């Protein structure tokens, strides 16, 4: 468990998806760290997984990310999608991004092996703008956010397969975020066994970058 103090659980649709160190941090991040469980149908999740699998299979899992943020991963950026997948990504854009936000033209795809994990990090403003939105495929996982100046302030998100998470503003720049490794993967008292996890991440445009400009892959979750 991150931090200390009383744990507060926010319930959505009678299930707990977001928990935190106190009411203040839950209130502060209620619109900045959002989980939408069941965003994808089983068929939509299968559509994305089937489309990504051939490209991912050609890559090897890596263990030394360029900034040491990720262990046991393979990743790519993808800009060409089937019409069925494009329809899903349009729904992500409508759900997570404002009308004035432009998205990077390529979508970041991150594949974590069962023992892979993402270390605590704060996203660089050089690689993406104020909003990221990620679809979780294949395996449940727990994302933990911890305030960079006040480590007693924390939030945890339960990311089940088919869910959409959204991080905006303060959740991205004032808090680190990570995906817990399997042996640490608990949501409260509930064990969340980790398997292979794929995340499909849409990002708003960094300030000053054109939508077609390439950038180094960010350590996003």
N, C-alpha and C positions, 0 to 999 in steps of 0.2 A: 504494500500500500504506500502511496506517496503521501508525504506530509503527515500531519497529525490533526487532532481536534475532531469535532463531531462531523460525521459523514452525513451529507444531505443527499437524498435520492430524488431526482425528478422522474416522474412516471409519464410515459406517453403510451397511449393505447393499452394501458394496464400492464405495461412491461417497463422495466427500468433500463434506460439506454444511456443516461448521463448521470454521473455522480460527482460530487465535489467536496472540498474541504469545509464549505460553509455556504450559507444562504447568499452572502455578499458576492462571492465569486460566481455562483450560479446565475445570480441576477446580472452581474456585469457582463457575462459571456453568453447570455441566453440567445442573442441573435448573432454572436460571433463564432460560436462553436455549436453546430447543429447536426443532429443525426436524424435521418429520415429512414427508418426501417422499412423493409419491403418495398423500396422504390422500384426495384426490378422484379418482374415476374420470373418464375423458374425458366420459362422459355427465353426471356430476354437475357438472363444470365448465361444460358447455354449458347445463345447466339454470339455474345461477346467472347466467351471462352473458346468456342470453336474457331472463331476468326483469328484470335490471337495465338492459338497454340502452335501452328506451323512456324510462325516467325520466331516465337520464343524458343522452340525446340532446337533451332539452329544456333542458339547461343549457350554458352557455358555459365554456370553460376560462378560469381566472383566473390572474393572475400577481402578485398582491399579497395573500397570505394575511394574516389579521388580526394575526399575530405574526411575519410574514415567514419562516415556517418552510418553506413549500411554494411551488414555482414550477411553473406549467403544470399545473393540476389543476382538477377539479370534484368536488364531494362532496355527500353527502346523508346523512340518517339515515332508516332504514327499519324500520318495526315490523310491517308486514303483508307476509306471504310466502305463496307457494303451499305446499301440503302437502309437495311434494317438497323444496322449499328448507328448510322447517321441519325436516324429517327430517335434512338435512345439518347444520343449525345445532345440533340436539340432539346430534349426534355430536361437534361441536366442544366443546360444553359438557361432555360426558362426558370428553373427552380432555384438556381444558385447565384445568378449574375444579374445585375441591374441593367436597364436599357442603355445606359451610357457606357457600359463596360465592353471593351473589345477583348476577345480571347486570342491567345496564341494559336496559330493555325495548326500546330502539332499537339497531339495529346500524349502525355507522358504515361507509359505503361511500365509498372514495376512488379516483378515476380519474385516473391520471397519463398525460399525453400522452407520446409517444416521447421528447421532449426535456425532459420534466418531471423533477423530482427533489425530494427532501425533505432539507432542511438538518439538520445536527446539532442535536438538541434533547433536553431531558429533560421527560418528561410531567409535567403539573401534577396534583397529588393532588385538585384541585378537580373534575376532569372524569372521572376514572376511578380505580378502586381498584388493588389490588396486582397484578392480572393482566390482560393483554390477549392475545388470540389472533386471528391473521389468516390468512385464506385468500388465496392469490395466484392470480390469473387472468390469462390471455392471454400474458404475457411473463415471462421470467426476470429477476431483478434481484439485486443484492447489498445486503444490509443490513449496515452497519458500526456497531459499538458501541465507544465509546472512554471510558475512565474519566475522570470529570470532574476528578479531582485528580492522576491519574497517567496522562498521555496515552500513555505507552509501553505501557500495558496496553490491549489491544484484542481484539476478536472480530469475525469476519465470518461472515455466514450467507448461503448460497446458496439463494435462494428460487425454485424452479422453478414453472411453472404447475401447479396442483393440490396444491401443498404447503401445510402448516399450520405457522406459526411461533407460538411461545408465549414471551412475556416476563413474568417474575415478579420481584417484590421488587427485589433488588440490580441486576438487569439493567435495570430501569426507572428507578431513582432514583439509582444511583451511576454509571451510564454514560449518555452521550448515545447516540442512535441516529439513523440517516439511511438514505435510499435513494440510492445513488450515481447521479449523472447518467451519461448514455450514454458520454461520452468517458472517464470514470473507471471504468467498469464492468468490473472485472477481479476474478477470484477466484483469487488466487495469480497464476500465469502465464497463466491461461485467460481469454480475452476473453469477456465475457458481454454480447452485444449487447442493448440495451434497445429494446423496443417499447412500445406502449401497455400499461399495467398497471392492473388493478383489484384492490384489496384489500378484503376483507369482514371487518370487525374487530368482534369481540365483546369487551365490557369488563365487568369486575366493578364493582360499585357503589362509588362513593366513600363514605368514612365520613361518616355524617350525612345522606346524601341518600336520599330515597325512590325506589324503582324507577321510578315513573312521572314523576318530575320531569324537565323539560327542562333541558339544559345547553348551553353554547356548544360547538360542535364542537371537539374536541381535535386537536392536530397529530399524530395517531398515524399509524404507517406501515401 
